[in-house]
Amino acid sequence: MARVTLEHITKRYEDVTAVDDMNVEIRDGEFVCLVGPSGCGKSTTMEIVAGLTTPTEGTVFIGDADVTKLPPKDRGVAMVFQNIALFPHMNVWENISFGLRLRKFDTDEIDRRVEHAADIVQLEGMLERMPDEMSGGQRQRVAIARAIVRNPDVFLMDEPLANLDAKLRVHMRTELQRLHKELDTTIIYVTHDQAEAMTMSDRIAVINAGRLQQIDPPLICYNEPANLFVAGFIGSPSMNFVEGDLTRDGLETPNFSVEFDPSQVPNATVGDRLTLGIRPEDVFLEHRAGNLETTTDPIDAVTDVLEPMGDEIFVYLLLDESAERSMEDALATPNQLLMSVSPDTEIHEDERTNVVLDRSKVHLFDTDTGEALVHGIDDLPGPTAGADTGAGTAGTETRATGSGTDTER
Ligand code: ADP
């Protein structure tokens, strides 16, 4: 087991900065997924930890040792890749033991390690099989066993399940979690699949354009995304985003307003452009929102397309029927909102309806910087809180509201 620390890691190729000033500390025994879109620098980061790529700047520590200049074989790491390169002419035992035999390990020790690894990945009884007699999942388990016999301090896995079919991938996720529990080893796992990252990791490191966006437990990334990128990347279907202007009464978007005291929003000033984020499961039909503590005012909508998923129904809502529809990026236009409702909901296409947002689940982001400002506006007072002086002028309201808070504005 070992801690892995990246300090100011940057990797530049001629015209690309693949990794940009990455600072991460992965704890001893932790399972961390590096997740992000294709080309964001996940594999390069992994290769830098493995020693297959030298960083342009920065330092890599494994435990307390600076390994930046050490060759891969001296780092105590074992890698499992997407493309499983098993030797086709060797059986499972020979494939798993290959590295140990090359390093002239004692025969008894080789047998002991291979048996132990085969037991962990449940390949007992298959040691005589040839790779072409095995399924994709079994071959991947051989590759993992080959890594296990090396007793690494750190496992590095680069999209190891990418080539498996969907059902097997879900099964292997559970197996990898079991493996982690059993081996109690640090695992760094690269994937572009946020669902894979959500289900397996202790923490997720979300990367975009070579930069670390957030590293937190999956549910923190989901419930308190650090910025618009993380909010949009984690969760499927994606969070709805609606841009608006911060006014003295809250947020005004083209089709609806949400009331709150703007002075309670950190790092924002009336007149700023903010983006409201709300997940599909936090949008409710007004008549079914009775259990929620605080909701927004009802928003007029027309149901457009329904997608019954079995355990829920996705409902695409149009907030402004006359506006143009964008099928390309449906969730990024202010006229559309995706709602998820339970499958027993009486709902039809092209129906006029009212929806509300759960105020405790409304996120606000700075549109320009993307930075998250607030997660949940349920405890932000309404715009007129404390302003009930009867005068009702803008000046009175601003002063009265401001006096009840400890913010600067
Ligand atoms: P990911 O694993 O997230 O898909 P990579 O780490 O493979 O991303 O790549 C990050 C960026 O660095 C990409 O733009 C990629 O084209 C570039 N890159 C990776 N390796 C090289 C290389 N050897 N030479 C030049 N550019 C590279």
Boltz pocket constraint, residues with backbone or C-beta under 6 A from the ligand:
constraints:
  - pocket:
      binder: B
      contacts: [[A, 13], [A, 14], [A, 16], [A, 17], [A, 18], [A, 36], [A, 37], [A, 38], [A, 39], [A, 40], [A, 41], [A, 42], [A, 43], [A, 44], [A, 45]]
      max_distance: 6.0
